[in-house]
């Protein structure tokens, strides 16, 4: 995948996209441990993001 996309794509086990209202708004990535641990850390971050049901992504970078 990296080769066919001119080095612009890197795949690793701890990456999870974040969606809001059916749109991808960002992603969470964790790396540095085993793939299984990295995935658990990323999932915890996604769960934290999901606790903000009216999350707003704006220029301030805050979740409200």
The 8 nearest C-alpha neighbors of each residue, nearest first, counted from 0:
[[1, 3, 2, 4, 8, 9, 10, 6],
 [2, 0, 6, 8, 4, 3, 9, 5],
 [3, 1, 4, 0, 5, 6, 8, 7],
 [2, 4, 0, 1, 5, 6, 8, 7],
 [3, 5, 1, 2, 6, 7, 0, 8],
 [6, 4, 2, 7, 3, 1, 8, 0],
 [5, 7, 1, 4, 8, 2, 9, 3],
 [8, 6, 5, 4, 1, 9, 2, 3],
 [9, 7, 1, 6, 4, 10, 0, 5],
 [8, 10, 1, 11, 7, 6, 0, 4],
 [11, 9, 8, 12, 14, 1, 0, 13],
 [10, 12, 13, 14, 9, 34, 30, 28],
 [13, 11, 34, 14, 38, 37, 10, 35],
 [12, 14, 38, 37, 29, 28, 11, 41],
 [13, 15, 28, 27, 12, 11, 29, 41],
 [14, 16, 27, 26, 28, 17, 41, 13],
 [17, 15, 26, 25, 27, 18, 23, 14],
 [18, 16, 26, 25, 23, 24, 15, 19],
 [17, 19, 23, 22, 24, 21, 16, 20],
 [18, 20, 22, 21, 23, 24, 17, 54],
 [19, 21, 22, 18, 23, 24, 53, 52],
 [20, 22, 19, 18, 23, 24, 17, 16],
 [23, 21, 18, 19, 20, 24, 17, 25],
 [22, 24, 18, 17, 25, 19, 16, 21],
 [25, 23, 18, 17, 22, 19, 26, 16],
 [26, 24, 17, 23, 16, 18, 27, 15],
 [25, 27, 16, 17, 15, 28, 14, 24],
 [28, 26, 15, 14, 41, 16, 29, 44],
 [27, 29, 14, 13, 41, 15, 26, 30],
 [30, 28, 13, 37, 41, 14, 40, 27],
 [29, 31, 37, 32, 13, 28, 34, 11],
 [30, 32, 33, 29, 37, 34, 36, 13],
 [31, 33, 37, 30, 36, 34, 35, 29],
 [32, 34, 36, 35, 37, 31, 30, 38],
 [33, 35, 37, 12, 36, 38, 13, 32],
 [34, 36, 38, 33, 37, 39, 12, 13],
 [37, 35, 39, 33, 38, 34, 32, 40],
 [36, 38, 13, 34, 29, 40, 39, 30],
 [37, 39, 13, 41, 35, 36, 40, 42],
 [40, 38, 42, 36, 41, 37, 43, 35],
 [41, 39, 43, 37, 42, 38, 36, 44],
 [40, 42, 38, 44, 43, 39, 29, 13],
 [43, 41, 45, 39, 44, 40, 38, 46],
 [44, 42, 46, 40, 41, 45, 39, 47],
 [43, 45, 47, 41, 42, 46, 48, 40],
 [44, 46, 48, 42, 47, 43, 49, 41],
 [47, 45, 49, 43, 44, 48, 42, 50],
 [46, 48, 44, 50, 45, 49, 43, 51],
 [49, 47, 45, 46, 50, 51, 44, 54],
 [48, 50, 46, 51, 47, 45, 52, 54],
 [51, 49, 47, 48, 52, 46, 54, 45],
 [50, 52, 54, 49, 53, 48, 63, 62],
 [53, 51, 54, 50, 49, 48, 19, 63],
 [54, 52, 51, 55, 63, 62, 19, 50],
 [55, 53, 51, 62, 63, 52, 56, 19],
 [54, 56, 62, 63, 57, 53, 61, 60],
 [55, 57, 60, 62, 54, 61, 58, 24],
 [58, 56, 59, 60, 55, 61, 62, 54],
 [57, 59, 60, 56, 61, 55, 62, 63],
 [58, 60, 57, 61, 56, 62, 55, 63],
 [61, 59, 58, 57, 56, 62, 55, 63],
 [62, 60, 59, 63, 56, 57, 55, 58],
 [61, 63, 54, 55, 56, 60, 51, 57],
 [62, 54, 55, 61, 53, 51, 56, 52]]
